[in-house]
Amino acid sequence: MVEADRYCMDILAQTAAIRSAVLGVEKLVLENHAQHCVEAAIASGDPEEQRAKFDELIGLLQKASK
Protein backbone atom coordinates (compact mmCIF):
# COMPACT_ATOMS: atom_id res chain seq x y z
CA MET A 1 0.00 0.00 0.00
CA VAL A 2 2.86 2.36 0.77
CA GLU A 3 4.51 1.64 -2.56
CA ALA A 4 1.19 2.28 -4.29
CA ASP A 5 1.08 5.70 -2.57
CA ARG A 6 -2.23 4.92 -0.83
CA TYR A 7 -3.87 7.39 1.54
CA CYS A 8 -2.22 7.35 4.99
CA MET A 9 -5.48 6.68 6.82
CA ASP A 10 -6.12 3.60 4.65
CA ILE A 11 -2.68 2.26 5.52
CA LEU A 12 -3.23 2.89 9.24
CA ALA A 13 -6.61 1.16 9.10
CA GLN A 14 -4.96 -1.90 7.55
CA THR A 15 -2.15 -2.02 10.11
CA ALA A 16 -4.73 -1.76 12.92
CA ALA A 17 -6.64 -4.68 11.41
CA ILE A 18 -3.44 -6.73 11.20
CA ARG A 19 -2.60 -6.02 14.86
CA SER A 20 -6.10 -7.04 15.89
CA ALA A 21 -5.84 -10.29 13.94
CA VAL A 22 -2.47 -11.13 15.52
CA LEU A 23 -3.85 -10.45 19.01
CA GLY A 24 -6.75 -12.79 18.24
CA VAL A 25 -4.34 -15.55 17.25
CA GLU A 26 -2.28 -14.99 20.43
CA LYS A 27 -5.44 -15.28 22.52
CA LEU A 28 -6.37 -18.58 20.87
CA VAL A 29 -2.87 -19.99 21.38
CA LEU A 30 -2.90 -18.98 25.07
CA GLU A 31 -6.33 -20.55 25.57
CA ASN A 32 -5.20 -23.74 23.86
CA HIS A 33 -2.05 -23.88 25.98
CA ALA A 34 -4.05 -23.44 29.18
CA GLN A 35 -6.66 -26.01 28.18
CA HIS A 36 -4.18 -28.68 27.16
CA CYS A 37 -0.67 -28.23 28.52
CA VAL A 38 -1.49 -26.58 31.84
CA GLU A 39 -4.47 -28.86 32.42
CA ALA A 40 -2.29 -31.94 31.76
CA ALA A 41 0.33 -30.68 34.21
CA ILE A 42 -2.32 -30.20 36.89
CA ALA A 43 -3.75 -33.66 36.26
CA SER A 44 -0.27 -35.22 36.45
CA GLY A 45 0.00 -34.41 40.14
CA ASP A 46 3.71 -33.64 39.66
CA PRO A 47 4.44 -30.40 41.53
CA GLU A 48 7.54 -29.67 39.43
CA GLU A 49 5.64 -30.05 36.17
CA GLN A 50 2.77 -27.97 37.53
CA ARG A 51 5.13 -25.19 38.58
CA ALA A 52 6.96 -25.27 35.25
CA LYS A 53 3.73 -24.98 33.26
CA PHE A 54 2.44 -22.25 35.57
CA ASP A 55 5.65 -20.26 35.15
CA GLU A 56 5.51 -20.82 31.40
CA LEU A 57 1.92 -19.56 31.26
CA ILE A 58 2.79 -16.45 33.28
CA GLY A 59 5.70 -15.75 30.93
CA LEU A 60 3.43 -16.08 27.90
CA LEU A 61 0.86 -13.73 29.44
CA GLN A 62 3.56 -11.17 30.22
CA LYS A 63 4.87 -11.28 26.65
CA ALA A 64 1.37 -11.04 25.20
CA SER A 65 0.53 -8.00 27.33
CA LYS A 66 3.47 -5.90 26.10
PyRosetta script that sets phi, psi and omega in degrees:
from pyrosetta import init, pose_from_sequence

init()
pose = pose_from_sequence("MVEADRYCMDILAQTAAIRSAVLGVEKLVLENHAQHCVEAAIASGDPEEQRAKFDELIGLLQKASK")
pose.set_psi(1, -37.7)
pose.set_omega(1, 179.4)
pose.set_phi(2, -65.2)
pose.set_psi(2, -45.2)
pose.set_omega(2, -179.6)
pose.set_phi(3, -63.4)
pose.set_psi(3, -28.9)
pose.set_omega(3, 180.0)
pose.set_phi(4, -84.9)
pose.set_psi(4, 3.2)
pose.set_omega(4, 178.4)
pose.set_phi(5, 59.1)
pose.set_psi(5, 43.4)
pose.set_omega(5, 178.8)
pose.set_phi(6, -73.6)
pose.set_psi(6, 160.5)
pose.set_omega(6, 179.9)
pose.set_phi(7, -60.8)
pose.set_psi(7, 136.1)
pose.set_omega(7, -175.6)
pose.set_phi(8, -54.6)
pose.set_psi(8, -42.3)
pose.set_omega(8, -178.3)
pose.set_phi(9, -64.4)
pose.set_psi(9, -33.5)
pose.set_omega(9, 176.5)
pose.set_phi(10, -66.1)
pose.set_psi(10, -40.6)
pose.set_omega(10, 178.9)
pose.set_phi(11, -65.4)
pose.set_psi(11, -44.5)
pose.set_omega(11, 179.3)
pose.set_phi(12, -64.1)
pose.set_psi(12, -37.2)
pose.set_omega(12, 177.3)
pose.set_phi(13, -63.2)
pose.set_psi(13, -39.5)
pose.set_omega(13, 179.2)
pose.set_phi(14, -68.7)
pose.set_psi(14, -41.6)
pose.set_omega(14, 179.2)
pose.set_phi(15, -66.8)
pose.set_psi(15, -35.0)
pose.set_omega(15, 176.5)
pose.set_phi(16, -64.9)
pose.set_psi(16, -40.0)
pose.set_omega(16, 178.3)
pose.set_phi(17, -65.1)
pose.set_psi(17, -38.8)
pose.set_omega(17, 178.5)
pose.set_phi(18, -64.5)
pose.set_psi(18, -46.0)
pose.set_omega(18, 178.2)
pose.set_phi(19, -59.5)
pose.set_psi(19, -41.7)
pose.set_omega(19, 179.2)
pose.set_phi(20, -62.6)
pose.set_psi(20, -42.3)
pose.set_omega(20, 179.3)
pose.set_phi(21, -64.0)
pose.set_psi(21, -41.9)
pose.set_omega(21, 179.6)
pose.set_phi(22, -64.8)
pose.set_psi(22, -42.2)
pose.set_omega(22, 177.5)
pose.set_phi(23, -62.0)
pose.set_psi(23, -37.0)
pose.set_omega(23, 176.8)
pose.set_phi(24, -63.5)
pose.set_psi(24, -41.2)
pose.set_omega(24, 178.1)
pose.set_phi(25, -65.5)
pose.set_psi(25, -43.3)
pose.set_omega(25, 178.3)
pose.set_phi(26, -58.9)
pose.set_psi(26, -42.4)
pose.set_omega(26, 179.4)
pose.set_phi(27, -61.4)
pose.set_psi(27, -44.1)
pose.set_omega(27, 179.2)
pose.set_phi(28, -63.8)
pose.set_psi(28, -40.4)
pose.set_omega(28, 179.5)
pose.set_phi(29, -65.7)
pose.set_psi(29, -42.5)
pose.set_omega(29, 177.7)
pose.set_phi(30, -62.9)
pose.set_psi(30, -43.1)
pose.set_omega(30, 178.0)
pose.set_phi(31, -61.7)
pose.set_psi(31, -44.1)
pose.set_omega(31, -180.0)
pose.set_phi(32, -63.0)
pose.set_psi(32, -42.7)
pose.set_omega(32, 179.5)
pose.set_phi(33, -61.4)
pose.set_psi(33, -45.4)
pose.set_omega(33, 180.0)
pose.set_phi(34, -65.0)
pose.set_psi(34, -41.6)
pose.set_omega(34, -177.2)
pose.set_phi(35, -70.2)
pose.set_psi(35, -30.3)
pose.set_omega(35, -174.9)
pose.set_phi(36, -107.4)
pose.set_psi(36, -62.0)
pose.set_omega(36, -174.1)
pose.set_phi(37, -69.3)
pose.set_psi(37, -48.5)
pose.set_omega(37, -178.9)
pose.set_phi(38, -68.6)
pose.set_psi(38, -41.9)
pose.set_omega(38, 178.4)
pose.set_phi(39, -60.7)
pose.set_psi(39, -41.1)
pose.set_omega(39, 178.7)
pose.set_phi(40, -65.0)
pose.set_psi(40, -38.4)
pose.set_omega(40, 178.5)
pose.set_phi(41, -65.1)
pose.set_psi(41, -40.5)
pose.set_omega(41, 178.2)
pose.set_phi(42, -63.9)
pose.set_psi(42, -45.3)
pose.set_omega(42, -178.6)
pose.set_phi(43, -66.3)
pose.set_psi(43, -25.2)
pose.set_omega(43, -178.2)
pose.set_phi(44, -66.6)
pose.set_psi(44, -28.1)
pose.set_omega(44, -177.7)
pose.set_phi(45, 77.8)
pose.set_psi(45, 0.2)
pose.set_omega(45, -179.4)
pose.set_phi(46, -86.1)
pose.set_psi(46, 110.7)
pose.set_omega(46, -177.2)
pose.set_phi(47, -59.2)
pose.set_psi(47, -34.7)
pose.set_omega(47, 179.2)
pose.set_phi(48, -67.4)
pose.set_psi(48, -42.8)
pose.set_omega(48, 178.6)
pose.set_phi(49, -66.6)
pose.set_psi(49, -40.3)
pose.set_omega(49, 178.9)
pose.set_phi(50, -61.4)
pose.set_psi(50, -45.8)
pose.set_omega(50, -179.5)
pose.set_phi(51, -64.7)
pose.set_psi(51, -41.2)
pose.set_omega(51, 180.0)
pose.set_phi(52, -62.1)
pose.set_psi(52, -44.9)
pose.set_omega(52, -179.7)
pose.set_phi(53, -69.1)
pose.set_psi(53, -35.9)
pose.set_omega(53, 176.5)
pose.set_phi(54, -63.1)
pose.set_psi(54, -48.1)
pose.set_omega(54, 179.1)
pose.set_phi(55, -61.1)
pose.set_psi(55, -40.3)
pose.set_omega(55, 178.6)
pose.set_phi(56, -62.1)
pose.set_psi(56, -44.5)
pose.set_omega(56, 179.7)
pose.set_phi(57, -63.3)
pose.set_psi(57, -43.1)
pose.set_omega(57, 178.3)
pose.set_phi(58, -61.4)
pose.set_psi(58, -42.4)
pose.set_omega(58, 178.3)
pose.set_phi(59, -61.7)
pose.set_psi(59, -41.7)
pose.set_omega(59, 178.6)
pose.set_phi(60, -64.6)
pose.set_psi(60, -41.6)
pose.set_omega(60, 179.1)
pose.set_phi(61, -64.3)
pose.set_psi(61, -39.6)
pose.set_omega(61, 179.0)
pose.set_phi(62, -65.1)
pose.set_psi(62, -42.4)
pose.set_omega(62, 178.2)
pose.set_phi(63, -65.5)
pose.set_psi(63, -40.5)
pose.set_omega(63, -177.5)
pose.set_phi(64, -69.3)
pose.set_psi(64, -25.3)
pose.set_omega(64, -176.8)
pose.set_phi(65, -87.2)
pose.set_psi(65, -4.0)
pose.set_omega(65, -179.9)
pose.set_phi(66, -80.2)
pose.dump_pdb("model.pdb")
